[in-house]
Amino acid sequence: MTGALETIIRGLGNGSVYALLALGFVIIYKATRVISFAQPALMLAGAVAVSYLAPVAGFYLGALLAALLIAAVALGIERVAIRPMVGRPVFVVAIITLGVDVVVRVVVNGLIGRDVRQVGDPWGFDLVSLGPLVVQQRWPAMMAAAAVLVTLLFVFFRHSRFGLAMRAAAYDQETALAQGVSVSAVFAVSWALAGFLAAVAGMFVGTGQGIEQTTWIVALKALPAIIVGGLDSLGGAVVGGLVIGVVESLFQSYQGAYLPWLGQNFAIVSPYVVMLVVLLVRPYGLFGTREVERV
Protein backbone atom coordinates (compact mmCIF):
# COMPACT_ATOMS: atom_id res chain seq x y z
CA MET A 1 0.00 0.00 0.00
CA THR A 2 2.82 2.40 0.87
CA GLY A 3 4.51 1.71 -2.45
CA ALA A 4 1.27 2.43 -4.33
CA LEU A 5 0.83 5.76 -2.56
CA GLU A 6 4.43 6.73 -3.31
CA THR A 7 3.81 5.86 -6.95
CA ILE A 8 0.69 8.04 -7.00
CA ILE A 9 2.57 10.97 -5.46
CA ARG A 10 5.21 10.62 -8.16
CA GLY A 11 2.45 10.62 -10.75
CA LEU A 12 0.81 13.69 -9.24
CA GLY A 13 4.18 15.47 -9.30
CA ASN A 14 4.74 14.77 -12.98
CA GLY A 15 1.06 15.37 -13.64
CA SER A 16 1.37 18.84 -12.14
CA VAL A 17 3.96 19.67 -14.80
CA TYR A 18 1.72 18.29 -17.53
CA ALA A 19 -1.14 20.35 -16.11
CA LEU A 20 0.88 23.59 -16.36
CA LEU A 21 1.74 22.83 -19.97
CA ALA A 22 -1.85 21.86 -20.74
CA LEU A 23 -3.11 25.12 -19.23
CA GLY A 24 -0.91 27.02 -21.68
CA PHE A 25 -2.39 25.09 -24.59
CA VAL A 26 -5.94 25.70 -23.38
CA ILE A 27 -5.47 29.42 -22.63
CA ILE A 28 -4.22 30.08 -26.16
CA TYR A 29 -6.89 27.86 -27.70
CA LYS A 30 -9.73 29.54 -25.81
CA ALA A 31 -8.51 32.98 -26.86
CA THR A 32 -7.56 32.30 -30.48
CA ARG A 33 -9.11 28.91 -31.38
CA VAL A 34 -5.62 27.80 -32.40
CA ILE A 35 -3.58 24.98 -30.84
CA SER A 36 -0.10 26.37 -30.28
CA PHE A 37 2.59 23.84 -31.13
CA ALA A 38 5.21 26.27 -29.84
CA GLN A 39 4.70 25.18 -26.21
CA PRO A 40 7.44 22.47 -26.24
CA ALA A 41 10.02 25.00 -27.41
CA LEU A 42 8.91 27.54 -24.80
CA MET A 43 9.18 24.88 -22.11
CA LEU A 44 12.71 24.01 -23.19
CA ALA A 45 13.64 27.69 -23.43
CA GLY A 46 12.36 28.26 -19.89
CA ALA A 47 14.49 25.45 -18.50
CA VAL A 48 17.57 26.78 -20.29
CA ALA A 49 16.90 30.31 -19.04
CA VAL A 50 16.74 29.02 -15.47
CA SER A 51 20.02 27.16 -15.94
CA TYR A 52 21.73 30.42 -16.91
CA LEU A 53 20.01 32.77 -14.44
CA ALA A 54 19.92 30.58 -11.31
CA PRO A 55 23.73 30.59 -10.74
CA VAL A 56 23.72 34.39 -10.96
CA ALA A 57 20.54 35.41 -9.12
CA GLY A 58 19.84 32.35 -6.98
CA PHE A 59 17.47 29.57 -7.94
CA TYR A 60 14.11 31.03 -6.91
CA LEU A 61 14.76 34.54 -8.24
CA GLY A 62 16.38 33.05 -11.33
CA ALA A 63 13.32 30.86 -11.94
CA LEU A 64 11.01 33.87 -11.65
CA LEU A 65 13.15 35.98 -13.98
CA ALA A 66 13.34 33.10 -16.47
CA ALA A 67 9.56 32.67 -16.45
CA LEU A 68 9.07 36.41 -17.04
CA LEU A 69 11.66 36.32 -19.82
CA ILE A 70 9.91 33.47 -21.62
CA ALA A 71 6.57 35.24 -21.15
CA ALA A 72 8.11 38.21 -22.94
CA VAL A 73 9.44 35.91 -25.68
CA ALA A 74 5.99 34.38 -26.12
CA LEU A 75 4.48 37.86 -26.30
CA GLY A 76 7.01 38.78 -28.99
CA ILE A 77 6.14 35.62 -30.95
CA GLU A 78 2.47 36.55 -30.85
CA ARG A 79 3.17 40.08 -32.05
CA VAL A 80 5.60 39.14 -34.83
CA ALA A 81 4.45 35.76 -36.11
CA ILE A 82 0.83 35.26 -35.03
CA ARG A 83 -0.77 38.72 -35.13
CA PRO A 84 -0.25 39.15 -38.93
CA MET A 85 -2.08 35.84 -39.43
CA VAL A 86 -5.35 37.05 -37.87
CA GLY A 87 -8.18 36.18 -40.22
CA ARG A 88 -6.28 33.36 -41.89
CA PRO A 89 -7.50 29.74 -41.61
CA VAL A 90 -6.82 28.12 -38.25
CA PHE A 91 -4.78 25.39 -39.93
CA VAL A 92 -2.39 27.99 -41.36
CA VAL A 93 -1.83 29.62 -37.98
CA ALA A 94 -1.24 26.22 -36.35
CA ILE A 95 1.45 25.47 -38.95
CA ILE A 96 3.04 28.86 -38.17
CA THR A 97 3.26 27.88 -34.50
CA LEU A 98 4.90 24.62 -35.53
CA GLY A 99 7.51 26.58 -37.46
CA VAL A 100 8.05 28.86 -34.46
CA ASP A 101 8.62 25.77 -32.31
CA VAL A 102 11.34 24.52 -34.66
CA VAL A 103 13.09 27.91 -34.85
CA VAL A 104 13.08 28.43 -31.07
CA ARG A 105 14.36 24.91 -30.41
CA VAL A 106 17.22 25.34 -32.86
CA VAL A 107 18.32 28.48 -31.02
CA VAL A 108 17.89 26.92 -27.59
CA ASN A 109 19.72 23.73 -28.59
CA GLY A 110 22.75 25.88 -29.36
CA LEU A 111 22.64 27.15 -25.78
CA ILE A 112 22.29 23.66 -24.36
CA GLY A 113 25.14 22.11 -26.29
CA ARG A 114 25.85 18.40 -26.45
CA ASP A 115 25.94 17.74 -22.71
CA VAL A 116 23.15 17.58 -20.15
CA ARG A 117 22.63 21.02 -18.63
CA GLN A 118 21.59 21.30 -14.98
CA VAL A 119 18.98 23.81 -13.90
CA GLY A 120 20.48 24.16 -10.43
CA ASP A 121 17.36 23.20 -8.49
CA PRO A 122 17.64 22.75 -4.69
CA TRP A 123 15.87 19.35 -4.65
CA GLY A 124 17.62 16.96 -7.01
CA PHE A 125 16.82 13.40 -6.02
CA ASP A 126 16.82 14.10 -2.27
CA LEU A 127 14.16 12.25 -0.29
CA VAL A 128 11.64 13.55 2.21
CA SER A 129 9.35 11.67 4.62
CA LEU A 130 5.61 12.30 4.47
CA GLY A 131 4.42 10.18 7.35
CA PRO A 132 5.13 6.58 6.36
CA LEU A 133 5.86 7.62 2.77
CA VAL A 134 9.33 8.41 1.45
CA VAL A 135 9.32 10.39 -1.79
CA GLN A 136 11.65 12.64 -3.71
CA GLN A 137 11.45 16.26 -2.59
CA ARG A 138 10.80 17.46 -6.11
CA TRP A 139 7.39 15.74 -6.31
CA PRO A 140 5.78 17.74 -3.45
CA ALA A 141 7.55 20.86 -4.78
CA MET A 142 5.99 20.33 -8.21
CA MET A 143 2.53 19.84 -6.70
CA ALA A 144 2.83 22.87 -4.44
CA ALA A 145 4.05 25.17 -7.23
CA ALA A 146 1.33 23.97 -9.59
CA ALA A 147 -1.35 24.42 -6.92
CA VAL A 148 -0.26 28.00 -6.24
CA LEU A 149 -0.08 28.92 -9.94
CA VAL A 150 -3.41 27.29 -10.77
CA THR A 151 -5.09 29.05 -7.85
CA LEU A 152 -3.67 32.43 -8.88
CA LEU A 153 -4.71 31.79 -12.47
CA PHE A 154 -8.29 30.93 -11.56
CA VAL A 155 -8.52 33.96 -9.24
CA PHE A 156 -7.23 36.13 -12.08
CA PHE A 157 -9.82 34.82 -14.53
CA ARG A 158 -12.67 34.95 -12.03
CA HIS A 159 -12.13 38.24 -10.21
CA SER A 160 -9.98 40.61 -12.29
CA ARG A 161 -11.36 42.93 -14.96
CA PHE A 162 -8.93 41.70 -17.57
CA GLY A 163 -9.62 38.09 -16.63
CA LEU A 164 -13.30 38.78 -17.24
CA ALA A 165 -12.38 40.34 -20.59
CA MET A 166 -10.42 37.22 -21.51
CA ARG A 167 -13.38 35.01 -20.61
CA ALA A 168 -15.68 37.20 -22.67
CA ALA A 169 -13.36 37.07 -25.69
CA ALA A 170 -13.05 33.30 -25.36
CA TYR A 171 -16.84 32.99 -25.36
CA ASP A 172 -17.58 35.33 -28.29
CA GLN A 173 -14.96 37.60 -29.83
CA GLU A 174 -17.39 39.74 -31.82
CA THR A 175 -19.59 40.44 -28.80
CA ALA A 176 -16.52 41.19 -26.69
CA LEU A 177 -15.31 43.70 -29.30
CA ALA A 178 -18.73 45.35 -29.29
CA GLN A 179 -18.44 45.77 -25.52
CA GLY A 180 -15.06 47.49 -25.80
CA VAL A 181 -12.80 44.52 -25.04
CA SER A 182 -9.42 44.67 -26.76
CA VAL A 183 -9.23 41.22 -28.34
CA SER A 184 -5.68 41.91 -29.55
CA ALA A 185 -4.62 42.50 -25.92
CA VAL A 186 -6.37 39.27 -24.94
CA PHE A 187 -4.39 37.38 -27.58
CA ALA A 188 -1.13 38.91 -26.35
CA VAL A 189 -1.75 38.17 -22.67
CA SER A 190 -2.84 34.63 -23.51
CA TRP A 191 0.49 33.93 -25.17
CA ALA A 192 2.40 35.59 -22.33
CA LEU A 193 0.61 33.48 -19.71
CA ALA A 194 1.22 30.32 -21.72
CA GLY A 195 4.91 31.19 -21.99
CA PHE A 196 5.16 31.82 -18.25
CA LEU A 197 3.53 28.47 -17.41
CA ALA A 198 5.68 26.63 -19.96
CA ALA A 199 8.85 28.09 -18.43
CA VAL A 200 7.86 26.97 -14.92
CA ALA A 201 7.03 23.51 -16.26
CA GLY A 202 10.39 23.37 -18.03
CA MET A 203 12.22 24.25 -14.84
CA PHE A 204 10.55 21.34 -13.04
CA VAL A 205 11.14 18.95 -15.94
CA GLY A 206 14.86 19.62 -15.52
CA THR A 207 14.95 19.06 -11.76
CA GLY A 208 17.31 16.27 -10.85
CA GLN A 209 18.08 14.93 -14.31
CA GLY A 210 18.87 18.22 -16.06
CA ILE A 211 17.90 19.13 -19.63
CA GLU A 212 19.15 18.15 -23.04
CA GLN A 213 18.15 18.77 -26.62
CA THR A 214 15.46 16.07 -26.60
CA THR A 215 13.78 17.24 -23.37
CA TRP A 216 11.08 19.05 -25.37
CA ILE A 217 9.43 15.67 -26.05
CA VAL A 218 8.08 15.73 -22.47
CA ALA A 219 5.76 18.58 -23.45
CA LEU A 220 3.98 16.33 -25.94
CA LYS A 221 2.36 14.55 -22.99
CA ALA A 222 0.32 17.70 -22.42
CA LEU A 223 -1.58 16.95 -25.63
CA PRO A 224 -3.25 13.82 -24.18
CA ALA A 225 -3.93 15.87 -21.05
CA ILE A 226 -5.91 18.55 -22.90
CA ILE A 227 -7.80 15.94 -24.92
CA VAL A 228 -8.71 14.02 -21.77
CA GLY A 229 -9.76 17.13 -19.85
CA GLY A 230 -11.35 19.00 -22.75
CA LEU A 231 -9.68 21.34 -25.19
CA ASP A 232 -11.54 24.42 -23.94
CA SER A 233 -11.61 23.69 -20.20
CA LEU A 234 -9.04 25.13 -17.80
CA GLY A 235 -10.17 22.86 -15.00
CA GLY A 236 -10.12 19.96 -17.41
CA ALA A 237 -6.50 20.75 -18.30
CA VAL A 238 -5.53 20.40 -14.64
CA VAL A 239 -7.49 17.18 -14.14
CA GLY A 240 -6.23 15.77 -17.43
CA GLY A 241 -2.61 16.51 -16.55
CA LEU A 242 -2.93 14.81 -13.15
CA VAL A 243 -4.71 11.79 -14.65
CA ILE A 244 -2.03 11.35 -17.30
CA GLY A 245 0.74 11.68 -14.70
CA VAL A 246 -0.79 9.09 -12.36
CA VAL A 247 -1.55 6.62 -15.16
CA GLU A 248 1.99 6.90 -16.50
CA SER A 249 3.47 6.42 -13.01
CA LEU A 250 1.32 3.36 -12.30
CA PHE A 251 2.36 1.72 -15.56
CA GLN A 252 6.02 2.48 -14.80
CA SER A 253 5.77 0.72 -11.45
CA TYR A 254 3.39 -2.18 -12.05
CA GLN A 255 3.06 -2.92 -15.76
CA GLY A 256 6.09 -5.23 -15.82
CA ALA A 257 4.67 -7.34 -12.97
CA TYR A 258 0.98 -7.47 -13.90
CA LEU A 259 0.89 -6.82 -17.66
CA PRO A 260 4.22 -8.05 -19.02
CA TRP A 261 2.63 -8.98 -22.35
CA LEU A 262 2.37 -5.27 -23.16
CA GLY A 263 6.13 -5.20 -23.63
CA GLN A 264 8.78 -2.94 -22.16
CA ASN A 265 8.33 0.82 -21.70
CA PHE A 266 4.58 0.73 -22.30
CA ALA A 267 4.36 3.63 -19.82
CA ILE A 268 5.71 5.90 -22.56
CA VAL A 269 2.63 5.34 -24.73
CA SER A 270 0.11 4.94 -21.90
CA PRO A 271 -0.92 8.65 -22.00
CA TYR A 272 -1.89 8.29 -25.64
CA VAL A 273 -3.82 5.09 -24.96
CA VAL A 274 -5.81 6.94 -22.30
CA MET A 275 -6.39 9.74 -24.81
CA LEU A 276 -7.74 7.29 -27.41
CA VAL A 277 -10.08 5.68 -24.88
CA VAL A 278 -11.48 9.06 -23.82
CA LEU A 279 -11.92 10.10 -27.46
CA LEU A 280 -13.96 6.97 -28.10
CA VAL A 281 -16.23 7.62 -25.12
CA ARG A 282 -16.34 11.44 -24.97
CA PRO A 283 -14.84 13.04 -28.11
CA TYR A 284 -15.01 16.50 -26.51
CA GLY A 285 -13.17 15.42 -23.32
CA LEU A 286 -14.28 14.93 -19.75
CA PHE A 287 -15.00 18.61 -19.17
CA GLY A 288 -14.98 20.04 -22.68
CA THR A 289 -17.92 21.87 -24.22
CA ARG A 290 -20.04 19.67 -26.41
CA GLU A 291 -20.64 21.45 -29.70
CA VAL A 292 -23.96 20.91 -31.41
CA GLU A 293 -24.36 21.94 -35.03
CA ARG A 294 -27.83 22.42 -36.45
CA VAL A 295 -28.27 21.68 -40.13
Disulfide bonds with the S-S distance in Angstrom:
none
